[in-house]
Amino acid sequence: MPDSNQTVLIVDDDAGIREVIAESLRGHGYRTLDAADARGMERVLASQPVDLILLDVLMPGENGLSACQRLARAAHPPVVMLSALDTPPDRIAGLNAGADYYVGKPSSPAELLAIVKATLRRGVQTAGGAFAPYRVGFLGWTADFSAHELRDPAGVLVHLTDGELFMLKAFVERPRRVLTRDQLLDAARGPDSNAFDRAVDVQVSRLRRKLRAGGDELIRTIRSEGYMFVPATRRL
């Protein structure tokens, strides 16, 4: 059974399709949100944490390819693209736009569920435990996840353990959103769960000390809920 905190946002202009997908995912323990178009997707993303986006291609207004390209320019949840356009060029266009997977419509509930599970397992890492090319900036800091590097505003390299690096990626992908300890524990485990069995609070404390900049606290404790990454982030 997946983590009950995992949330899937279903973006499709067909209300019937949204409900069928949502019912299937809820039956396997996922929380679901939905939107009828790209504008609605943005409203949801601005108000609630989302772990995965199921994004239709053919929608009124901004289409899914354009929306996915825009998401790719900033820290964002993984994207699985859904479309009745299912030729090889269509799939290539979707993947080039930044989608993690491209699924043709109609797809079986079992296939879509398997893809959702696989994408969420990848969450903060690619197959084999290596980060995909990915750089994020915040308050002058630069985190290069493909190179496993963090540099402070002066350009000085700051050493992070693998667990701290995975945890930092979880934070920068969801800035100004509360992350529970369970969510952070999953992120901090990385490819080798035996290597990261320390308490989440200890890992956060160590990461927080390394991220102190001029006395500013970049990771805020939210009492009885978890932690929040305070600064805005941008993909570089």
C-alpha positions in Angstrom: 0.0 0.0 0.0 1.5 3.4 -0.9 2.1 6.2 1.5 -1.2 7.8 2.2 0.5 11.3 1.8 1.1 10.6 -1.9 -1.0 12.9 -3.9 -1.8 12.6 -7.7 -3.1 15.6 -9.6 -5.2 14.5 -12.6 -5.4 17.2 -15.3 -7.9 16.3 -18.1 -10.8 18.3 -19.6 -13.0 15.1 -19.6 -14.7 14.9 -16.1 -15.6 11.2 -16.7 -11.9 10.3 -17.4 -10.8 12.2 -14.3 -13.3 10.4 -12.1 -12.4 6.9 -13.5 -8.7 7.5 -12.9 -9.3 9.0 -9.5 -11.5 6.1 -8.4 -8.8 3.6 -9.4 -6.0 5.4 -7.6 -8.0 6.1 -4.5 -8.8 2.4 -4.4 -5.0 1.8 -4.0 -4.5 4.3 -1.3 -3.6 7.5 -3.2 -5.0 10.9 -2.6 -6.3 12.6 -5.7 -6.9 16.1 -6.9 -8.1 17.2 -10.3 -8.2 20.1 -12.8 -9.9 20.5 -16.1 -7.1 22.5 -17.8 -3.6 24.0 -17.4 -4.9 27.0 -15.6 -6.7 24.9 -13.0 -3.5 22.8 -12.6 -1.6 25.9 -11.7 -4.1 26.9 -9.1 -3.9 23.5 -7.5 -0.1 23.5 -7.5 0.0 26.9 -5.9 -2.2 25.8 -3.1 -1.4 22.2 -2.3 1.6 19.8 -2.4 1.4 17.3 -5.3 3.7 14.2 -5.8 2.7 13.4 -9.4 0.8 15.0 -12.3 -1.2 13.0 -14.8 -1.4 15.5 -17.7 -3.7 15.2 -20.8 -2.3 16.6 -24.0 -5.4 17.8 -25.8 -7.1 20.4 -23.6 -8.8 23.7 -24.2 -6.6 26.7 -23.8 -3.0 25.8 -23.1 -2.3 22.2 -24.3 -0.4 19.6 -22.2 2.8 19.9 -24.2 3.1 23.6 -23.6 2.1 23.2 -19.9 4.7 20.4 -19.4 7.4 22.6 -21.0 6.6 25.4 -18.7 6.7 23.1 -15.6 10.1 21.8 -16.7 11.5 25.3 -16.3 11.0 25.2 -12.5 11.1 22.6 -9.8 8.0 20.4 -10.3 6.5 17.1 -9.5 7.0 14.2 -12.0 4.7 14.3 -15.0 3.0 11.3 -16.7 1.4 12.5 -20.0 -1.8 10.9 -21.2 -3.1 11.3 -24.8 -5.1 9.7 -27.5 -2.3 10.9 -29.8 -0.1 7.8 -29.5 2.2 7.6 -32.5 6.0 7.5 -32.0 6.4 11.2 -32.9 3.7 12.1 -30.4 5.5 10.1 -27.6 8.8 11.7 -28.5 7.3 15.2 -28.4 5.8 14.5 -24.9 9.1 13.2 -23.6 11.0 16.1 -25.1 8.6 18.4 -23.4 9.7 17.0 -20.0 7.3 14.2 -19.3 8.6 11.2 -17.3 6.3 8.8 -19.1 3.9 9.0 -22.0 0.8 6.8 -21.9 -1.6 6.3 -24.8 -5.4 6.5 -24.3 -7.2 4.4 -23.6 -5.0 2.7 -21.1 -5.9 -0.1 -18.6 -6.2 0.9 -15.0 -3.6 -1.7 -14.1 -1.1 -0.2 -16.6 -1.7 3.3 -15.4 -1.4 2.2 -11.8 1.9 0.5 -12.5 3.3 3.6 -14.2 2.2 5.8 -11.3 3.9 3.5 -8.8 7.1 3.4 -10.9 7.2 7.1 -11.3 6.7 7.8 -7.6 9.4 5.3 -6.7 11.7 7.2 -8.9 10.6 10.4 -7.2 14.0 11.9 -6.2 16.2 9.6 -8.3 16.5 7.9 -11.7 17.0 4.2 -12.2 20.2 2.9 -10.6 20.1 5.6 -7.9 21.7 8.3 -10.1 20.1 11.8 -10.2 18.9 13.0 -13.6 20.6 16.3 -14.8 19.0 18.8 -12.5 20.2 22.2 -11.1 18.2 24.4 -8.7 19.0 27.9 -7.4 17.7 29.5 -4.2 18.9 32.7 -2.5 22.2 32.5 -4.3 22.8 28.9 -3.5 23.1 26.3 -6.3 22.3 22.6 -5.9 23.5 20.4 -8.8 21.9 17.0 -8.2 23.5 15.3 -11.2 27.0 16.3 -9.9 26.0 15.7 -6.2 27.1 19.2 -5.4 25.8 22.1 -3.3 27.5 25.5 -3.5 26.8 28.5 -1.2 26.3 32.1 -2.5 30.0 32.6 -2.6 30.5 29.5 -4.8 32.1 27.4 -2.0 31.4 23.7 -2.2 29.3 22.5 0.8 29.6 18.7 1.5 26.4 16.8 1.9 25.9 13.2 2.6 23.8 11.2 0.2 20.9 11.3 2.6 21.1 15.1 3.0 21.3 15.5 -0.8 18.1 13.4 -1.3 16.4 15.3 1.4 17.4 18.7 0.0 15.9 17.6 -3.4 12.7 16.8 -1.7 12.6 20.2 -0.1 13.5 22.3 -3.3 10.9 20.4 -5.4 8.2 21.5 -2.9 9.2 24.9 -1.6 6.9 26.6 1.0 4.9 23.4 1.4 4.9 21.3 4.6 6.6 17.9 4.3 5.8 15.3 6.9 8.6 13.3 8.5 7.4 10.2 6.7 7.8 11.9 3.3 11.3 13.2 4.3 12.3 9.8 5.5 11.4 8.2 2.2 13.4 10.9 0.4 16.4 10.6 2.6 16.8 6.9 2.2 18.0 7.2 -1.3 19.0 4.1 -3.2 20.3 2.3 -0.1 17.8 2.3 2.7 20.3 0.8 5.2 22.6 3.8 4.8 20.0 6.3 6.1 18.4 4.9 9.2 19.0 7.9 11.4 16.0 10.0 12.7 14.6 12.5 10.2 15.0 15.3 12.8 18.7 14.6 13.0 19.1 14.7 9.2 17.1 17.9 9.0 19.2 19.5 11.8 22.4 18.7 10.0 21.1 20.0 6.6 19.8 23.1 8.3 23.2 23.9 9.9 24.8 23.5 6.5 22.3 25.8 4.8 22.5 28.7 7.3 23.2 31.9 5.4 23.8 35.1 7.3 21.7 33.7 10.2 18.7 33.0 8.0 16.9 29.7 8.6 16.0 28.2 5.3 14.1 25.1 6.8 11.3 26.0 9.1 9.8 23.6 11.7 6.0 23.4 11.5 4.9 22.2 14.8 3.1 18.8 14.8 3.3 18.7 11.0 6.8 18.5 9.7 9.2 20.9 7.9 8.9 23.6 5.3 11.6 24.9 2.9 11.2 28.7 3.1 12.8 30.3 0.0 11.5 30.2 -3.5 13.4 28.0 -5.9 14.1 28.1 -9.7 15.5 25.5 -12.1 18.8 26.5 -13.7 
